[in-house]
Amino acid sequence: MTRCLRPHVILHLAILLTFALISVWYRLPETPPLLAPLYVTRFLIVLPMLFAIAGWLALRLPGFADLRRDPLRRVWALSLLALALWSFASQGWAYQRGPHPEIAATTALQFGIASLFSLVVACAGPPRRAIIAVLAVSLGWNALAGGMQVTLQESIGLWELGEFRLGIDHSGVSVVQAGDVRWLRPYGLLPHPNIFAGALALGLLGAGAWMLAQRRVLWLVGTALALGGLWVFLLTFSRAAWGGLALGVLAGLLFVRRGYLTARLSLQPRRLLVSAALLVGAGALFVALYHPFLLARAGVNSESIEQRSISDRRVFTEFALRAISESPLIGMGAGNFPWKASYYLLFLPYDLRGDNVHNIYLLVWAELGLIGLGLYAVALLTGLYAAVRNLWSRPDPYGAMLFGGAVTLLAIGLLDHYPSSILHFQIALWGLLGTVGK
């Protein structure tokens, strides 16, 4: 019996390691053997993902029969895989297919790997409590790394793990400014504070699930992690992540409350009041200490950095609408929007470089057309509906917080692109939907 379980345990460990590496940007010095020399294949996170996919295939697709018998989950899987195939097909008409065919190729491969991995999670993923544990523990070391970066106002020397070179006066480094005071925003081991904030948000939801647990030790650890993680999360000054987390928490708590009524989960109201009071107190202290930067981020003080950020996003939104009007049905090809934006910038007096539009829905439409957007919408709606159906019939605080994580990323996607453009958060979004929907 033990020998039969061992391969499945290894598969679960590979999946959990993948979730642990969501907040690690590290790229290998060389492309691993047998993999195409594309940008995505050098990410460390790709190795456990491929191992999980290969292990699932070697074990003869455990859980796939159950998924196939469920019409809703079947449509979710088919639409997700169809979207991956459409991304591969878009190489044939991609904007940069001649001079740079690798752009569409690497983006399509990235989403293909993410789709297969999410299918593995949906079929044979580890228990939800294990994923919650990984997210909560990751929050701890992410908060420590980010907190040290802010305290020192520079990098903390984790070069071997992929930390970027940071400094308050370094060109291109993200800061907040109020008057003459510049403040470095934490990066963790990711390439931008906004992206780091997304990883912290997922970790906070993991810690939140522990705060709802019956065991006293989990409540204590979850509350401590949430306090430290919340402080660093606020220091990212990521407005999209703040709003996204608020919506994610509300979405998760709806099903926690449902669980309390139907399954009689012992949530210990006194404990929750203590945790809530501590978190509210931390938030109030943050506002008191950093209100000049908050006013700047809100646009009250008209700081040049914030005005530039807002204007840049408007420019790329206009570019996305323009690109959609030029090819509404099939788009410009996977991963090609920044290059199309660079072309538009040639004729405008803006000091900008090509970048993604900060809205995942416009980005999918611009790159993959109405066909791709339709597949994306079907995959999202069926994934969300399957998750809601399961949480309604089988209340589970762990599943509720994981569902809140998916909602958080979808809300962030209204104002930022990384839930769709970056591999780490593609697998977070679709993997969470997969595990909650099963």
C-alpha positions in Angstrom: 0.0 0.0 0.0 2.8 2.4 0.9 4.6 1.8 -2.5 1.3 2.5 -4.4 1.0 5.9 -2.6 4.6 7.0 -3.0 4.4 8.2 -6.7 1.3 10.2 -5.9 3.0 11.8 -2.9 5.9 12.8 -5.2 3.4 14.3 -7.7 1.9 16.3 -4.9 5.3 17.5 -3.7 6.1 18.7 -7.3 2.8 20.7 -7.4 3.4 22.2 -3.9 6.9 23.2 -4.9 5.5 24.9 -7.9 3.1 27.0 -5.7 6.0 27.8 -3.4 8.0 29.2 -6.3 5.3 31.6 -7.5 7.1 34.4 -5.7 10.5 33.5 -7.0 11.6 34.9 -10.4 14.9 33.0 -10.6 16.0 32.0 -14.0 18.5 29.2 -14.7 21.9 30.2 -16.3 21.3 27.8 -19.2 18.3 26.2 -20.8 17.7 22.8 -19.3 18.4 19.8 -21.6 15.6 18.7 -24.0 13.9 22.1 -23.7 13.6 24.7 -26.5 15.9 27.7 -26.0 13.0 30.1 -25.3 12.7 32.7 -22.5 10.1 30.8 -20.5 12.1 27.5 -20.3 14.8 29.0 -18.1 12.5 29.8 -15.2 13.2 27.6 -12.2 9.4 27.2 -11.6 9.1 25.4 -15.0 11.1 22.3 -13.7 8.6 21.2 -11.0 5.7 22.0 -13.3 7.1 19.8 -16.1 7.9 17.1 -13.5 4.3 17.2 -12.3 2.9 17.0 -15.8 5.3 14.1 -16.7 4.4 12.3 -13.4 0.7 12.6 -14.0 1.1 11.1 -17.5 3.3 8.3 -16.2 0.7 7.5 -13.5 -1.9 7.2 -16.3 -3.8 10.4 -15.7 -5.2 9.9 -12.2 -8.4 11.9 -11.6 -9.0 12.5 -15.3 -11.9 10.1 -15.5 -13.7 12.1 -12.7 -13.1 15.4 -14.5 -14.3 14.0 -17.8 -17.6 12.8 -16.2 -18.4 16.3 -14.9 -19.8 18.4 -17.7 -18.8 21.7 -16.1 -15.2 20.7 -15.4 -14.9 19.1 -18.8 -15.9 22.3 -20.5 -13.4 24.2 -18.3 -10.6 21.9 -19.3 -11.5 21.9 -23.0 -11.7 25.6 -23.2 -8.4 26.1 -21.4 -6.6 23.7 -23.7 -8.3 25.2 -26.7 -7.1 28.6 -25.7 -3.6 27.2 -25.4 -3.9 25.7 -28.9 -5.2 29.0 -30.3 -2.1 30.7 -28.7 0.1 28.3 -30.6 -1.8 28.8 -33.8 -1.4 32.6 -33.5 2.2 32.2 -34.4 1.1 32.0 -38.0 -0.2 35.5 -38.1 1.7 37.1 -35.2 2.8 40.8 -35.7 6.5 39.9 -35.3 6.4 36.4 -36.9 9.1 37.4 -39.4 11.8 39.1 -37.4 11.0 37.6 -34.0 9.0 34.4 -34.2 10.2 33.4 -30.7 7.9 36.0 -29.1 4.7 34.2 -29.9 6.4 30.8 -29.5 7.5 31.5 -25.9 4.2 33.0 -24.9 2.2 30.1 -26.4 4.5 27.6 -24.8 4.2 29.4 -21.4 0.4 29.2 -21.5 0.5 25.7 -22.8 2.6 24.5 -19.8 0.4 26.5 -17.4 -2.8 24.9 -18.8 -1.4 21.4 -18.6 -0.2 22.0 -15.0 -3.6 23.4 -14.0 -5.2 20.3 -15.5 -2.9 18.1 -13.4 -3.9 20.1 -10.3 -7.6 19.8 -11.1 -7.3 16.1 -11.5 -4.7 14.9 -9.0 -3.7 17.9 -6.9 -2.8 17.8 -3.2 -5.3 18.5 -0.5 -6.4 22.2 -0.3 -4.9 22.5 3.2 -1.5 21.6 1.8 -1.7 24.4 -0.8 -2.8 26.8 2.0 0.2 25.8 4.1 2.6 26.5 1.2 1.0 29.9 0.6 1.1 30.8 4.3 4.7 29.7 4.8 5.7 31.6 1.7 4.1 34.7 3.1 6.5 34.5 6.0 9.8 34.5 4.1 8.4 36.9 1.5 7.4 39.4 4.2 10.9 39.0 5.8 12.7 39.6 2.5 10.4 42.5 1.5 10.6 44.1 5.0 14.4 44.0 5.0 14.5 45.6 1.6 12.3 48.5 2.8 14.3 48.8 6.1 17.6 49.0 4.3 16.2 50.8 1.2 18.2 48.6 -1.0 18.8 45.0 -2.0 19.6 42.5 0.8 22.1 40.4 -1.3 20.0 37.4 -2.4 21.5 37.6 -5.9 21.8 33.8 -6.1 18.0 33.5 -5.7 17.3 36.1 -8.4 16.9 39.3 -6.3 17.1 42.4 -8.5 19.6 45.2 -7.8 17.7 47.8 -5.8 18.5 51.2 -4.5 16.6 54.4 -3.8 18.5 56.2 -6.6 18.8 53.4 -9.1 17.4 54.1 -12.5 14.1 52.3 -13.2 13.6 51.2 -9.6 10.0 51.7 -8.3 9.6 54.2 -5.5 6.9 56.3 -3.9 7.5 60.0 -3.4 6.0 62.7 -1.2 7.7 66.0 -1.5 11.4 65.5 -1.5 11.2 62.1 0.2 11.6 59.0 -1.9 10.7 55.6 -0.5 11.7 52.2 -2.0 8.9 49.8 -2.5 9.6 46.1 -1.7 10.3 43.7 -4.5 11.0 40.4 -2.7 12.4 38.1 -5.4 10.1 39.4 -8.1 10.7 42.1 -10.8 8.2 44.7 -9.6 6.5 45.7 -6.3 3.0 45.3 -7.9 3.8 41.7 -8.8 5.3 41.1 -5.4 2.0 42.5 -3.9 0.1 39.9 -5.8 2.2 37.1 -4.3 1.7 38.6 -0.8 -2.0 38.8 -1.4 -2.2 35.0 -2.0 -0.1 34.4 1.1 -2.4 36.6 3.2 -5.3 34.5 2.1 -3.4 31.4 3.1 -2.7 32.9 6.5 -6.3 33.9 6.7 -7.4 30.3 6.3 -5.2 29.3 9.2 -6.8 32.1 11.2 -10.1 30.3 10.6 -8.8 26.9 11.7 -10.0 25.1 14.8 -6.5 24.4 16.1 -5.2 27.1 18.3 -1.6 26.9 17.1 -2.7 27.4 13.5 -4.7 30.5 14.5 -1.8 31.9 16.4 0.7 31.3 13.5 -1.8 32.5 10.9 -2.5 35.7 12.8 1.3 36.4 13.3 2.0 35.7 9.6 -1.0 37.9 8.5 0.2 40.8 10.7 3.8 40.8 9.3 2.6 40.0 5.7 -0.1 42.8 5.8 2.5 45.4 6.8 4.8 44.5 3.9 1.8 44.2 1.6 0.8 47.7 2.5 4.4 48.9 1.9 4.1 47.8 -1.7 1.6 50.7 -2.2 0.0 48.6 -5.0 -3.5 50.0 -5.4 -4.6 47.2 -7.7 -3.5 44.5 -5.2 -5.1 46.3 -2.3 -8.4 46.4 -4.0 -8.1 42.9 -5.4 -7.4 41.5 -2.0 -10.3 43.3 -0.5 -12.6 41.7 -3.1 -10.9 38.3 -2.6 -11.4 38.3 1.1 -15.1 39.2 0.7 -15.6 36.5 -1.8 -13.9 33.9 0.4 -15.8 35.0 3.6 -19.1 34.5 1.8 -18.4 30.8 1.7 -16.8 30.7 5.1 -20.1 32.0 6.5 -22.0 29.5 4.4 -19.8 26.8 5.9 -20.4 28.0 9.4 -24.1 27.7 9.0 -24.2 24.3 7.2 -21.1 22.4 8.4 -20.9 24.0 11.9 -17.3 24.9 11.5 -15.9 26.0 14.8 -14.4 29.4 13.9 -14.1 30.7 17.5 -15.6 34.2 17.2 -13.4 35.5 20.0 -10.3 34.5 18.2 -11.5 36.1 15.0 -12.3 39.3 16.8 -8.8 39.4 18.3 -7.2 38.8 14.8 -9.4 41.4 13.2 -8.6 44.0 15.8 -4.9 43.4 15.4 -5.1 43.7 11.6 -7.2 46.8 11.8 -4.8 48.3 14.3 -1.9 47.5 12.0 -3.7 49.2 9.1 -4.4 52.3 11.2 -0.8 52.5 12.3 0.3 52.3 8.7 -2.0 55.1 7.6 -0.7 57.3 10.5 2.9 56.7 9.5 2.7 56.7 5.8 -0.2 59.1 5.0 1.9 61.4 2.9 2.7 58.6 0.5 -0.9 57.4 0.5 -2.0 60.9 -0.5 0.5 60.9 -3.3 -0.7 57.5 -4.5 -4.2 58.8 -4.4 -3.3 61.7 -6.6 -4.1 64.3 -4.0 -0.6 65.8 -4.0 -0.1 65.6 -7.8 3.3 64.0 -7.5 5.0 63.6 -10.9 5.7 59.9 -10.4 2.0 59.1 -9.8 0.8 61.3 -12.7 3.2 59.6 -15.0 2.0 56.1 -13.9 -1.6 57.0 -14.6 -0.9 58.7 -17.9 1.2 55.7 -19.1 -1.6 53.3 -18.4 -4.1 55.4 -20.3 -1.7 55.4 -23.3 -1.5 51.6 -23.4 -5.2 51.3 -23.0 -5.7 53.4 -26.1 -3.1 51.3 -27.9 -5.0 48.2 -26.9 -8.3 49.5 -28.3 -6.5 50.6 -31.4 -4.9 47.2 -31.9 -8.3 45.5 -31.3 -9.9 47.6 -34.0 -7.2 46.6 -36.5 -7.7 42.9 -35.9 -10.7 42.2 -33.7 -11.3 38.5 -34.6 -7.9 36.9 -34.4 -5.6 39.5 -32.7 -2.0 40.3 -33.3 -0.5 37.0 -31.9 0.4 35.8 -28.5 2.9 38.0 -26.7 3.0 40.6 -29.4 1.2 43.5 -27.9 4.4 45.2 -26.4 5.9 45.2 -29.9 2.8 46.6 -31.5 2.8 49.3 -28.8 6.4 50.1 -29.6 5.4 50.6 -33.2 2.6 53.0 -32.2 5.1 54.9 -30.0 7.3 55.6 -33.0 4.8 58.3 -34.2 4.2 59.9 -30.8 6.4 62.2 -28.6 6.2 60.0 -25.5 9.2 58.8 -23.5 7.9 55.3 -23.3 8.9 51.7 -24.2 6.5 49.1 -25.4 4.7 47.3 -22.6 1.5 45.3 -22.0 -1.8 47.0 -21.4 -2.6 46.9 -17.7 -5.9 45.0 -18.2 -5.8 41.2 -18.8 -9.1 41.2 -20.6 -8.0 43.8 -23.1 -4.6 42.1 -23.4 -6.2 38.8 -24.3 -8.5 40.4 -26.8 -5.7 42.4 -28.4 -3.4 39.4 -28.8 -5.8 36.6 -29.4 -8.8 38.3 -30.8 -12.4 37.8 -30.1 -12.0 34.0 -30.5 -9.3 33.9 -27.9 -11.3 36.2 -25.6 -14.3 34.0 -25.9 -12.3 30.9 -25.0 -10.8 32.8 -22.1 -14.2 33.9 -20.9 -15.6 30.3 -21.1 -12.7 28.9 -19.1 -13.0 31.6 -16.4 -16.8 31.4 -16.1 -16.9 27.6 -16.0 -14.0 27.5 -13.5 -15.6 30.0 -11.2 -19.0 28.3 -11.4 -17.5 24.9 -10.6 -15.7 26.4 -7.6 -18.8 28.1 -6.4 -20.8 24.9 -6.9 -18.4 22.9 -4.8 -18.0 25.5 -2.0 -21.8 25.8 -1.8 -22.4 22.1 -1.5 -19.2 21.2 0.5 -18.2 24.2 2.7 -14.5 24.4 3.3 -12.6 27.4 4.8 -9.4 26.3 2.9 -11.2 26.1 -0.4 -13.0 29.5 0.3 -9.7 31.3 0.8 -8.2 29.6 -2.4 -11.3 30.8 -4.3 -10.7 34.2 -2.8 -7.1 34.0 -4.3 -8.5 33.4 -7.8 -11.0 36.3 -7.3 -8.1 38.5 -6.1 -6.1 37.9 -9.3 -9.1 38.4 -11.6 -9.8 41.8 -9.8 -6.1 42.8 -10.1 -6.3 42.0 -13.8 -8.6 45.0 -14.3 -5.6 47.3 -13.5 -2.5 45.1 -14.1 -1.4 42.5 -16.6 0.6 40.0 -14.7 -2.2 37.5 -13.9 -2.3 36.9 -17.7 1.2 37.8 -18.9 3.5 36.1 -16.3 3.8 32.3 -16.0 3.9 32.4 -12.2 0.5 34.0 -11.9 -1.1 32.1 -14.8 -0.5 28.9 -12.8 -1.7 30.6 -9.7 -5.0 31.7 -11.3 -5.9 28.5 -13.2 -4.4 26.2 -10.6 -6.5 27.7 -7.8 -9.6 27.4 -9.9 -8.7 23.8 -10.8 -8.2 22.7 -7.2 -11.3 24.5 -5.8 -13.5 23.2 -8.6 -12.7 19.5 -8.1 
